[in-house]
Amino acid sequence: MPTLPPEQPERSGRSEHPERRLERSKESLLSVRDSHRARQIAESFGTDAERYERARPSYPDALIDRIVTGSPGRDVVDAGCGTGIAARQFQAAGCRVLGVEPDARMAEVARRLGVEVEMSTLEAWDPAGRKFDAVVAAQAWHWIDPIAGAAKAARILRPGGRLAAFWHVFQLPPYLAEAFAEVYERLVPEAPVNVRWLSGPPEAAYAPMLTKAADGFRTAGGFGDSEEWRFDWERTYTRNTWLDQLPTIGLLTRLPQDRLAEILEGVGAAVDKMGGSFTMRYSTVAVTATRNGAAGPS
């Protein structure tokens, strides 16, 4: 799930009616419209780039294939490529991938694993006259100015080229989501973040992100009508594998180590009560559009 921006509505109390709690969760997600301004969070993931690379999941092969087959060629820009998780999947599908990444620590890992990376935000990046067949953003478009980013993509895409932004949205089992929320609220009471969205329906999480991206595509111009895609899947986590990924979530990347350790202890105890493992429901969702103009041969 993409990180929630730092400015959120007031958190709900534990005694609040469940329906009102869900409404507050939906309200908190609407502030995703301002997430591209939260640079201190956007550039915090490199604090443990090796963990990010190790623990974060990859993307459904069906999504990668659909982007590749729906593009006029195989030259791809991965905006906000991070450690290159998605970039390497596009490489495996036969693409030539150039990563654009503002965090030197993340870029270093991506390069070591075989991805060419240029250091920059997408908005400030100089493509030096190069053209591409696809611009993708895996778990990153919410950190990019939605209009400036789409305008840059329109300038560098060949006719018929594809812009695709996609995210993982996860839904924790209700008991584990409640345990996480209680631990977080107890240990980080000053944080104006509502984490109870973790147990809500995926639709409440991804709708604001897709709307923001699609509005940016349309406002920037140069693209046809946007489409939304969704791929559902599941992944089983043990206590150790979930606690390994948890510090890579933006809610936690900037916490002091002592508070992070307490949160992990509390969440770990909740996983233990579930038998030491659980199955996470994921939806990988995308918003995509093609550059106006006739597509050339692949």
PyMOL commands that set and color helices and strands:
alter all, ss='L'
color gray80, all
select helices_A, chain A and resi 18-37+39-42+45-55+61-69+85-92+104-112+141-143+146-156+174-187+195-199+202-220+239-248+257-273
alter helices_A, ss='H'
color red, helices_A
select strands_A, chain A and resi 75-79+96-101+116-119+132-138+157-171+227-238+277-290
alter strands_A, ss='S'
color yellow, strands_A
deselect
rebuild
show_as cartoon
